[in-house]
Amino acid sequence: MSARADRTALVLAGGGAAAAYHAGVLKAVRQLLAEPRRNPFPILCGSSMGAVNAAVVASRAEDFGAGVEFLVEMWQSVRAGDIYRADPAGLLYSGGRWLALLAVGRLFGRGPRSFLDNDPLRRLLAASVDFDGIERAISHHALHAVSIAASGYNSGQSVAFFQGRADLEPWQHGQRVGAHVKLRLEHVLASTAIPFVFPAVKLHREWFGDGALRLLAPLSPAMHFGADRILAIGAGPMAALDADREAAAAYPTLAQVAGHALAGIYMDSLSVDLERCARINRTLAALPPEARAGQGDGLRPVPVLTLLPSKRLDHLAAEHECALPWPIRWLLSSVGGRGWPGGAFASYLLFERPYINALIELGYQDTMARRDEVSAFLGL
């Protein structure tokens, strides 16, 4: 493996369709590289739809530029029907089955599992991720480790399933666990299993769901892998940070409440972990060098650079929700998910070209606007 100073980690947060923003950021990073083939992120960590991006890049880590190009093209070509069944028959079947099992399923020992059928996502992942390529990249020193987070419904643990160098040790700290495995399709499907929306996946002896559910420390796997610096890409914001609190005109809709809850799952843990990391870095910087040296390799500052969308994604989603197939638009209307109040919830399902292209362009422009900062941070 290359020198320790080269262990830059890329942490990709979840957020449904908003994960297309990651592709725009990586497109800009690829453009800034003097050697586009060389992978600048030997450590990759992803959760939820961020796990999809991490898996795609990891499986093509021997040619980072080509991997990013494939990722961008994958996102540009994806449609809602490539992630879940969005046709009238498919939605009627899955929705009707959900309601029927909710009403009488317990009489037969079965309850509803998910509202949407994500078999299309399984097919997309099978065609897009070369899981054997991950092991090749590791053996050829193009990749140090890649982790996919999932949440155990039985244990309540946040598990980082990781594949990497043989000397990497698993860990357990409270409810956070690292498991050294050979990654496969089911790990990524488990990480993307949005509660109630997509079905849980059984891995080994436990059922797992969305990786962001219990992920209280998204930066933790990168730290365990020995990262010297971390580029974290989020999927917010969903609220105005510099505006006065708006007066509420009506009771919040079901979609508005659901969007608020999902935003808490996907964004708040990353924000808290970033604040925690910044506080620890400031504390370590205040210590004299000899005090830090006496603590060994385990106590060292790890710089973190965060890239977040410069626009509110709920408003951006509301602008493009008309691109959704009409059955999904009808479903959103029934729960108050149309317009900007329901835009946060709609953004998780809006896998359609206008919104995806807007996210990719936003990620690209946001990164290029900070190109000097990004280049200096990554040592480009």
C-alpha positions as CSV (number, residue, x, y, z in Angstrom):
1,M,0.0,0.0,0.0
2,S,1.1,3.6,-0.5
3,A,2.4,5.7,2.3
4,R,0.1,6.5,5.2
5,A,0.0,10.1,4.1
6,D,-1.9,9.1,1.0
7,R,-4.8,7.5,2.9
8,T,-7.5,9.9,2.0
9,A,-11.0,8.7,2.8
10,L,-14.2,9.6,0.9
11,V,-17.4,9.4,3.0
12,L,-20.6,9.4,1.1
13,A,-23.8,10.0,3.0
14,G,-27.3,8.7,2.0
15,G,-30.3,10.6,0.9
16,G,-32.2,8.7,-1.9
17,A,-32.0,10.3,-5.3
18,A,-30.0,13.2,-3.7
19,A,-26.9,10.9,-3.9
20,A,-26.6,12.0,-7.5
21,Y,-24.9,15.1,-6.1
22,H,-21.9,12.8,-5.2
23,A,-21.5,12.1,-8.9
24,G,-21.2,15.8,-9.7
25,V,-18.6,16.3,-7.0
26,L,-16.5,13.4,-8.2
27,K,-16.8,14.6,-11.8
28,A,-15.1,17.8,-10.7
29,V,-12.5,16.0,-8.6
30,R,-11.6,13.9,-11.6
31,Q,-11.2,17.0,-13.7
32,L,-8.8,18.4,-11.1
33,L,-6.6,15.3,-11.0
34,A,-3.3,15.5,-12.9
35,E,-3.5,11.6,-13.3
36,P,-7.2,10.8,-13.6
37,R,-6.5,7.0,-13.6
38,R,-5.0,7.2,-10.1
39,N,-7.5,6.7,-7.3
40,P,-7.2,9.6,-4.8
41,F,-9.5,7.9,-2.3
42,P,-8.0,4.6,-1.1
43,I,-10.6,4.5,1.6
44,L,-14.3,4.6,0.6
45,C,-17.2,4.6,3.0
46,G,-20.9,4.7,2.0
47,S,-24.3,4.4,3.6
48,S,-27.7,4.2,2.0
49,M,-27.6,5.4,-1.7
50,G,-24.1,6.6,-0.9
51,A,-23.2,2.9,-0.5
52,V,-24.2,2.5,-4.2
53,N,-21.7,5.2,-5.2
54,A,-19.0,3.8,-3.0
55,A,-19.4,0.3,-4.4
56,V,-19.4,1.5,-8.0
57,V,-16.2,3.6,-7.5
58,A,-14.5,0.8,-5.4
59,S,-15.1,-1.8,-8.1
60,R,-13.4,0.5,-10.6
61,A,-10.7,1.9,-8.4
62,E,-7.9,0.8,-10.7
63,D,-9.0,3.5,-13.1
64,F,-10.6,6.2,-11.0
65,G,-11.4,8.4,-14.0
66,A,-13.2,5.7,-15.9
67,G,-15.1,4.7,-12.7
68,V,-16.3,8.3,-12.2
69,E,-17.3,8.5,-15.8
70,F,-19.3,5.3,-15.5
71,L,-20.9,6.6,-12.2
72,V,-22.0,9.9,-13.9
73,E,-23.4,8.0,-16.9
74,M,-25.2,5.6,-14.6
75,W,-26.9,8.4,-12.7
76,Q,-27.8,10.3,-15.9
77,S,-29.5,7.2,-17.4
78,V,-31.4,6.1,-14.3
79,R,-35.1,6.5,-14.0
80,A,-37.5,5.8,-11.1
81,G,-38.4,2.5,-12.8
82,D,-34.7,1.5,-12.5
83,I,-34.9,1.8,-8.7
84,Y,-38.4,0.6,-7.9
85,R,-41.5,-0.5,-9.8
86,A,-43.2,2.8,-10.7
87,D,-45.6,1.5,-13.3
88,P,-49.4,1.5,-12.4
89,A,-49.5,-2.3,-12.2
90,G,-46.4,-2.6,-10.1
91,L,-47.5,0.2,-7.7
92,L,-51.0,-1.2,-7.5
93,Y,-49.7,-4.7,-6.7
94,S,-47.1,-3.6,-4.1
95,G,-49.4,-1.0,-2.5
96,G,-52.5,-3.3,-2.5
97,R,-50.4,-6.1,-1.0
98,W,-49.1,-3.8,1.7
99,L,-52.6,-2.7,2.7
100,A,-54.0,-6.3,2.6
101,L,-51.2,-7.7,4.7
102,L,-51.5,-4.7,7.1
103,A,-55.2,-5.5,7.5
104,V,-55.3,-9.3,7.7
105,G,-51.7,-10.5,7.3
106,R,-51.3,-11.3,11.0
107,L,-54.1,-13.9,10.6
108,F,-51.7,-15.8,8.4
109,G,-48.5,-15.1,10.4
110,R,-47.3,-12.4,7.9
111,G,-47.1,-8.7,8.0
112,P,-46.3,-6.2,5.2
113,R,-42.6,-5.9,4.4
114,S,-42.3,-2.9,2.1
115,F,-44.4,-0.4,0.2
116,L,-42.3,-0.4,-3.0
117,D,-40.8,-3.3,-5.0
118,N,-37.0,-2.6,-5.4
119,D,-36.2,-5.6,-7.7
120,P,-35.2,-3.1,-10.4
121,L,-32.5,-1.7,-8.1
122,R,-31.2,-5.2,-7.6
123,R,-30.8,-5.6,-11.4
124,L,-29.2,-2.2,-11.7
125,L,-26.6,-3.0,-9.0
126,A,-25.9,-6.4,-10.6
127,A,-25.1,-4.7,-13.9
128,S,-23.2,-1.7,-12.4
129,V,-21.0,-3.1,-9.6
130,D,-18.2,-5.6,-10.4
131,F,-17.7,-7.0,-6.9
132,D,-14.7,-9.1,-8.0
133,G,-13.1,-5.7,-9.1
134,I,-13.1,-4.7,-5.5
135,E,-10.7,-7.5,-4.5
136,R,-8.6,-6.8,-7.6
137,A,-8.2,-3.2,-6.7
138,I,-7.2,-4.1,-3.1
139,S,-4.6,-6.7,-4.3
140,H,-3.2,-4.2,-6.8
141,H,-3.0,-1.5,-4.1
142,A,-5.5,0.8,-5.8
143,L,-7.8,0.5,-2.8
144,H,-7.1,0.1,1.0
145,A,-10.7,-0.5,2.2
146,V,-14.3,0.1,1.3
147,S,-17.2,-0.1,3.8
148,I,-20.9,-0.4,3.4
149,A,-23.0,0.6,6.5
150,A,-26.2,-1.3,7.4
151,S,-28.5,-1.3,10.4
152,G,-29.4,-4.5,12.2
153,Y,-33.1,-4.7,13.1
154,N,-32.5,-7.4,15.7
155,S,-29.4,-6.3,17.4
156,G,-29.9,-2.5,16.9
157,Q,-26.3,-2.3,15.9
158,S,-24.8,-0.1,13.1
159,V,-22.6,-2.5,11.2
160,A,-19.9,-1.4,8.8
161,F,-19.4,-4.3,6.4
162,F,-15.9,-3.8,5.0
163,Q,-13.6,-5.4,2.5
164,G,-9.9,-4.4,2.6
165,R,-6.4,-5.4,3.3
166,A,-5.9,-8.6,5.3
167,D,-4.4,-6.8,8.3
168,L,-7.5,-4.6,8.9
169,E,-9.1,-5.7,12.2
170,P,-12.9,-5.8,12.9
171,W,-14.1,-3.7,15.8
172,Q,-17.0,-3.2,18.2
173,H,-17.6,0.0,20.2
174,G,-21.1,-0.1,21.8
175,Q,-23.6,-0.3,19.0
176,R,-21.0,0.3,16.3
177,V,-19.5,-2.8,14.7
178,G,-17.0,-3.4,11.9
179,A,-17.2,-6.7,10.1
180,H,-14.5,-7.8,7.7
181,V,-16.3,-9.6,4.8
182,K,-16.3,-10.1,1.1
183,L,-18.8,-7.5,-0.1
184,R,-21.7,-8.7,-2.3
185,L,-24.9,-7.4,-3.8
186,E,-27.0,-8.0,-0.6
187,H,-24.8,-5.7,1.5
188,V,-25.5,-2.8,-0.8
189,L,-29.2,-3.6,-1.0
190,A,-29.4,-3.8,2.8
191,S,-27.7,-0.4,3.1
192,T,-30.3,1.2,0.7
193,A,-33.4,-0.4,2.3
194,I,-35.3,2.8,3.4
195,P,-37.6,1.9,6.3
196,F,-41.1,0.9,5.2
197,V,-40.3,1.8,1.6
198,F,-37.9,-1.0,0.6
199,P,-37.6,-4.5,2.1
200,A,-35.0,-5.4,4.7
201,V,-32.3,-7.9,3.6
202,K,-31.1,-10.9,5.6
203,L,-27.3,-11.0,6.0
204,H,-25.8,-14.0,7.8
205,R,-28.3,-14.4,10.8
206,E,-29.9,-10.9,11.0
207,W,-32.2,-8.7,9.0
208,F,-30.7,-5.3,8.0
209,G,-32.1,-2.1,6.8
210,D,-30.9,1.4,5.7
211,G,-27.3,2.1,6.7
212,A,-28.1,5.6,7.9
213,L,-30.6,4.4,10.6
214,R,-28.2,3.9,13.5
215,L,-25.1,5.4,12.0
216,L,-24.3,7.9,14.8
217,A,-20.6,8.2,13.7
218,P,-20.4,8.2,9.8
219,L,-16.7,9.1,9.9
220,S,-15.8,6.2,12.3
221,P,-15.1,3.5,9.7
222,A,-12.6,5.8,7.9
223,M,-10.9,6.5,11.2
224,H,-10.6,2.7,11.8
225,F,-9.0,2.3,8.4
226,G,-6.3,4.8,9.3
227,A,-7.5,7.8,7.2
228,D,-5.3,10.8,7.4
229,R,-7.9,13.1,6.0
230,I,-11.5,12.8,5.0
231,L,-13.6,14.3,2.3
232,A,-17.3,14.0,3.4
233,I,-20.1,14.6,0.9
234,G,-23.5,15.1,2.3
235,A,-27.0,15.5,0.8
236,G,-28.4,18.5,2.6
237,P,-29.6,21.1,3.2
238,M,-33.3,20.7,3.6
239,A,-33.8,23.9,5.5
240,A,-32.8,27.6,5.3
241,L,-30.0,28.2,7.7
242,D,-29.9,32.0,7.5
243,A,-33.6,32.9,7.2
244,D,-36.2,33.8,9.7
245,R,-38.5,31.0,10.8
246,E,-41.5,30.9,8.5
247,A,-45.1,31.2,9.9
248,A,-46.9,27.9,9.5
249,A,-50.1,28.3,7.4
250,A,-51.4,24.7,7.8
251,Y,-50.9,21.5,9.7
252,P,-47.9,19.6,8.3
253,T,-48.8,16.9,5.8
254,L,-47.8,13.2,6.2
255,A,-45.1,13.7,3.5
256,Q,-43.8,16.8,5.2
257,V,-43.4,14.9,8.5
258,A,-41.9,11.9,6.7
259,G,-39.4,14.1,4.9
260,H,-38.5,15.8,8.2
261,A,-37.9,12.4,9.8
262,L,-35.8,11.1,6.9
263,A,-33.7,14.3,6.9
264,G,-32.9,13.6,10.5
265,I,-31.8,10.1,9.7
266,Y,-29.6,11.0,6.7
267,M,-28.2,14.4,7.7
268,D,-28.2,15.0,11.4
269,S,-25.8,12.2,12.3
270,L,-23.2,13.4,9.8
271,S,-23.5,17.0,11.1
272,V,-23.0,15.9,14.7
273,D,-20.1,13.7,13.8
274,L,-18.4,16.5,11.8
275,E,-18.8,18.8,14.8
276,R,-17.4,16.1,17.1
277,C,-14.4,15.6,14.8
278,A,-13.7,19.4,14.6
279,R,-13.8,19.7,18.4
280,I,-11.4,16.7,18.8
281,N,-9.1,18.2,16.1
282,R,-9.1,21.6,18.0
283,T,-8.3,19.8,21.3
284,L,-5.4,17.9,19.8
285,A,-4.0,21.0,18.1
286,A,-3.9,22.6,21.5
287,L,-1.8,19.8,23.0
288,P,2.0,20.1,22.9
289,P,3.6,17.7,20.4
290,E,5.2,15.6,23.1
291,A,1.9,15.0,24.7
292,R,0.4,13.7,21.5
293,A,3.5,11.6,20.7
294,G,3.1,9.9,24.1
295,Q,-0.4,8.6,23.1
296,G,1.0,6.6,20.1
297,D,-0.7,6.3,16.7
298,G,-4.2,6.4,18.1
299,L,-4.3,10.1,18.9
300,R,-3.9,12.4,15.9
301,P,-5.9,15.1,14.2
302,V,-7.7,14.1,11.1
303,P,-8.6,17.0,8.8
304,V,-12.1,16.9,7.3
305,L,-13.5,18.8,4.3
306,T,-17.2,18.8,3.8
307,L,-19.1,19.4,0.6
308,L,-22.8,20.0,0.8
309,P,-25.3,21.3,-1.8
310,S,-25.5,25.1,-1.9
311,K,-29.2,24.9,-2.7
312,R,-32.2,23.6,-0.7
313,L,-32.9,20.2,-2.1
314,D,-36.6,20.2,-1.1
315,H,-37.1,23.3,-3.3
316,L,-35.1,21.8,-6.1
317,A,-37.1,18.6,-5.9
318,A,-40.4,20.5,-6.0
319,E,-39.3,22.2,-9.2
320,H,-38.8,18.8,-10.9
321,E,-41.4,16.5,-9.3
322,C,-43.6,16.7,-12.4
323,A,-40.9,14.4,-14.1
324,L,-42.0,11.5,-11.9
325,P,-44.3,8.8,-13.4
326,W,-47.9,9.7,-12.8
327,P,-48.6,6.9,-10.4
328,I,-45.9,8.2,-8.1
329,R,-47.2,11.7,-8.4
330,W,-50.6,10.5,-7.5
331,L,-49.1,8.7,-4.5
332,L,-47.3,11.9,-3.4
333,S,-50.5,13.9,-3.8
334,S,-52.4,11.5,-1.5
335,V,-49.9,12.2,1.4
336,G,-49.3,15.9,0.7
337,G,-46.0,15.4,-1.1
338,R,-46.5,17.9,-3.9
339,G,-45.0,21.4,-3.9
340,W,-42.1,22.5,-1.7
341,P,-43.6,21.5,1.7
342,G,-43.4,17.8,0.5
343,G,-40.3,18.3,-1.5
344,A,-38.0,16.8,1.1
345,F,-40.0,13.5,0.9
346,A,-40.3,13.6,-2.9
347,S,-36.5,14.1,-3.2
348,Y,-35.9,10.6,-2.0
349,L,-38.0,9.0,-4.8
350,L,-37.2,11.5,-7.6
351,F,-34.9,9.3,-9.7
352,E,-35.7,11.2,-12.9
353,R,-33.5,12.9,-15.5
354,P,-34.3,16.6,-14.8
355,Y,-33.7,16.4,-11.0
356,I,-30.7,14.0,-11.4
357,N,-29.0,16.3,-14.0
358,A,-29.6,19.3,-11.8
359,L,-28.0,17.5,-8.8
360,I,-25.0,16.4,-10.8
361,E,-24.5,20.0,-12.2
362,L,-24.9,21.4,-8.7
363,G,-22.3,19.0,-7.3
364,Y,-19.9,19.9,-10.1
365,Q,-20.4,23.6,-9.7
366,D,-20.2,23.6,-5.9
367,T,-16.8,21.7,-6.1
368,M,-15.4,23.9,-8.9
369,A,-16.3,27.0,-6.9
370,R,-14.0,25.7,-4.2
371,R,-11.5,24.1,-6.5
372,D,-8.4,25.7,-4.8
373,E,-9.6,24.5,-1.4
374,V,-10.4,21.0,-2.7
375,S,-7.1,20.8,-4.5
376,A,-5.1,21.9,-1.5
377,F,-6.9,19.5,0.8
378,L,-6.4,16.5,-1.5
379,G,-2.9,17.5,-2.3
380,L,-3.6,17.7,-6.0
